[in-house]
Every structure is written in structure tokens, then in C-alpha cells.
Amino acid sequence: MQLNQEVAALKLGDGVRSCTIGAGVLFNDTRARRGGTLAIRAVVFDYGMVLTDAQEPVAHAKLREITGLPAERFEALYWADRHAYDEGKLTGLEFWQKLLRAAGLEVAEGTAEELNLWDARMWTTENPEMLRWQLELKRRGFLTAILSNMGDNVLENMKREFDWLSRFDVLVWSYQLRMAKPEAAIYQHVVKELGIGAEEALFVDDKLVNIEAARALGMKAIQFWSVAKLRADLVTAGYSGELPLP
């Protein structure tokens, strides 16, 4: 409730900006320098395991129950083609149809559709502390973006459940661009949409390979483990003087 009240209190005149992929972003073009480097003007968030909590356990259990697969076998099959799904090479339904074939399972009609629905639910969770931090960043005039490896069905469910997606200035979903992290082009796309240089962006992601790819392009980047660890890492990196802490 408190988070919803904070969202309602935001006005366009208070520095809130909104855009979608391809739209322009308004910003203050003053480029302050800190220690000889360009200051941070935007924070780019990963979605899963950063803005979200852990996978929703009931949904995860339901996927295992429907397939009847042992945990290790299920996880191996689930992640085998997940990147292709995130790249838009497979739809959500095609992803589950392929998994069922790979598992050698003979299932009732409609099973792939049911799995697709539970899969979307599994990834539709929230991390309230990180969402509050995003609100505070906007209040302070920072741009914010989501850069996520994301498949079609999961995103459609998120749009139905999360009105806070509209608070971000830029939303980049991998399947829509037919590319995914850690490809350099998707990072270049998000900074271009934000209208800033790579060195003016701080990227937060839970996967080291994605962090390293961002750093290789000149972005500042911190691997996410928990809110407490992020707070400590921001201080250690010397960013607490220019960014509010989560």
C-alpha cells in the first residue's frame, strides 16, 4: 500500500519521464564529472532476480508436477532452450512443446499451454525494496530502464500484473529485438534509447557474464545478490555520494 501511495504521488513536473522503445527521452544535459569521469545519469535494471523476488514456488512446483520430471532433469531441459526463447527464436508455447518432445513425454492436449501459463506466473514476482529504490532514483532526477532477457508470454503476464512498468523511462525486452544479453548490441541499444553515453549508466544484474559484458562497453556495473549487498557495493564503489542508497 505504501509503495502504491508513493507511485500516486509522482507527477510529471517532478522529473518523471516515460517512453517506450523508439521514443525520445527528455533529460537534463548537464554532465557533471566525478573524479574525471562522467557522472551517473541512469540506472539500468535487470528484471528477473533483481526487480523480482525468487521464482514463485507454487508455480515452480506445478511445472514439476505437470511434467513429472525429476528436479535435475527438469532444470536441465528448462534452461537448455531458454536463451533461444529470450532471443525470440521460440514463442513461449513453442518452448514448452520442444521441452516436452525432448523429455519424451506423451501428454494430454493443452499441456503445453498450461505449462506456458504457469511459467509466466513463476516469473511474476516483485522485490519491493528495489522498486522503492527506483522510485527514489526518479525523484532525484535519474533516468531508469529495464534491460531484460525476456520471452513473449512472460512479458504479457507482467504487463497485466505490474502497473509499475510504466514508471521506467526505457523498457528493453530481448525477444522483441531478437537479441539477448550478453550480446553487446542490446546494451548499446538501451543506452541509445536513454540518450546517454555508456559510461553514464549503472547496470545492475544478477549474472556475472552480463555484468562483464556491460563493463566491456564502458558501463558501470554491479552484480546483484541482495539489497543489503547492493547498498554496500554502491558505497564501496564510491557511488553513494551521487546516488541515493536502496
N, C-alpha and C positions, 0 to 999 in steps of 0.2 A: 504493500500500500504506500509506504513512504517513497519508494522508488517511483511509483506512478505519479505521486504528487509532485515530485521533483521534475519529472518529464513535463507535466502540465504547466509548470511554472516557466519553462523556457519559451522565449519569444524570439522572432526573427531579429528584432532590434538588439538582442543581447548577444549577437555573434553566431547564432545558429545558422548553418548553411546546409542546404540539401542539394543533392544531384544524383543522377544515375550514370551508368556507363555512357560516355559520349557527351555528357552535358558539361558545361563550363563550371568552374568553381571560383567563387569570389574569395579574395583573401587580401590581407594587408601585405604589401610587397616590401615592407621594411625587413631587411635581412640582417638582424643583429648577429654579431660574431662572439663566440665564446672560445677563448684560448686559441684564436687564429682560425677556427673552423666555423662554418655556418651553423647557426643555432637550429634547434629542432623546431619545425613548424607543423609537423603532422605525426600522429601515431597510427601505425597500421597494425591491425589485429588479425591474427588467425581466428577462425571460428571454433572448430572442434577442440575441446580440452583447454581453451583459453577463455573465450566468452561463454563457453558452456561448462557444465559440470561433467562428471564422469558419465559414461553411457548409461542410459536409463535401464536399471537392472531387470525390471519386469519384461520389457521389450526384448532385451538380450536373451533372457531365459526362454521367451516364447519362440524366438528364432531357432534355438537349440531344440526345443520341444517339437516343433513342426517338422524339422529335418530329421530328428532322431539321431543326429551325428554326435560322436564323442567330441569333447571340447577341443582337443588338439586338432582333430580332423576338420572340424567346423571352422576354426580360426584360420587354418592354412588355406582352405578353399575361399573363405570370405575375403582374405587380403590378396589372393592371387591375381584377381582382376579388378581390384578396387581402383587402381590408378587409371586403368582404361575407362572405368565408369566416370571418374573425376575428370578425365580428358574429354568426355563427351563421345567416346567411341562406342559406348554402350549406354542404353537407357537403363533406368532402374529395373524395369521388367526384364529386359534382355540380360542384365547382370544376374538376376536370380534364376532365370531359365538356364543360363550357362552353368551356374553353380550346381543346379540340380542334375544336369546332364553329367558334369564332371564327377559328381558324387555317385553316379549310377543309381539314382533313386527313381522309382516309379511312384508318382504321387497323383493325387486326385486333381481334377481340373480346378483351376483357380488357386492352386497352392502358391505359385509364383507371385500372383497378385497379392495374396495375403502376406507373404514374406516381405514384399516390397513395402507394404503399409507399416508393418512392424519395424522394418529397418529405418524408415523415416522417423517413426516415433522414438527410436533408440537414440537418435542424434538431436532430438528436440528438447534439450535441457538448457538451463541458464546458470551462469555464475554471477550472482547479484553484486558481489564486490567489484568485479571487473566492469560491470555495466554502470555502477555508480562512478567508477573512475572515468569512464568515457564521458559521462555527463559533466564531470568536473573539468575535464580537458576542454570540452566545448565552451563551458562558462569562461574559461581563461583565454579563449580565442584560438585554440589549436584546431587544426583540421583532424578528422578521424576517418579511417577507412577500414573495411574488412577485405582481406585477401585470403580466399579460402579455396582449397581443393574440395569441390562440391558437385554432387550428381543432381540430376533433374528432379527426382521425386522428393529427395530430402529437402531441397530448397523450396519446393511448392508447399510442403508441410510447414516449414519455418515461416513462410510468408503468411500462412493462415494463423499461426500461433503467436508470432512475435511482432508487435507493432513498433518495437524499439529499433528495428532495422532501418526505419526511415530517418533515425537520428544521425546516421553516418553520412558523411559528405560523398563518399565513393564506396560502391559495393562491387567487388570483382569476384565472380564465381567462375571457377575454372572451366566447367563444361560448356559455358556459353562462348568461351574464347577458343575452345579446342586445344587448350594447353594447360599445364598444371605446374605447381611448384615441384621441384626446384628449378624449372626452366627459367633462364634469365629474362626471357621476353615478358613473362607475366608480372615480374617485379617492375620492369621498365614501363609496363602498361599502367600500373597503379600510380606510380609517381607522375607519369604524364597526365593522368586524369586529375590528380591533385594539383597539378600546375606548379610543382616544386622540383628541386634537384634531389637526387638520391641521397645525398649527404644531409639533407634537411628532414629526413624521415627516420623515425624509430620504429622498427619492426619487432613484434612480439609473437613468437610461435613456439609450440612445444617440441618441435622436431629439430634436432641439431643440423641435419642436412639442409633444411630450409633456412635456418639461421646463417649457415656458412655461405649459402648462395646469395643471400641478401648482402652480407658483408663484402662479398667479392665484387658487388656492383657499387659499393661505396655507402650503402645504407648502414645506419647504426642498428644494432640488433641485439636482443636479449632473449635467451631461451627461457620459456615459461615452465615453472614447476609448481608454484603455488603463489598466492598473492603475497604472502609474507616474504618469500624468496625474491619475488619480483621487486618488492619495496626495497629490500636490502641491496639487490643488484643495481637498482637505479641510483642509490646513494653511493655505492662503490664506484660506479662509472662516472660519478660527478654530475648526474643529470638532475639531482634534487633541487638545484638552485634555479632551474628553468622550468621544470615540470612539477605539477602537484603530485604527491605520492598517493598510490592507491590505498 
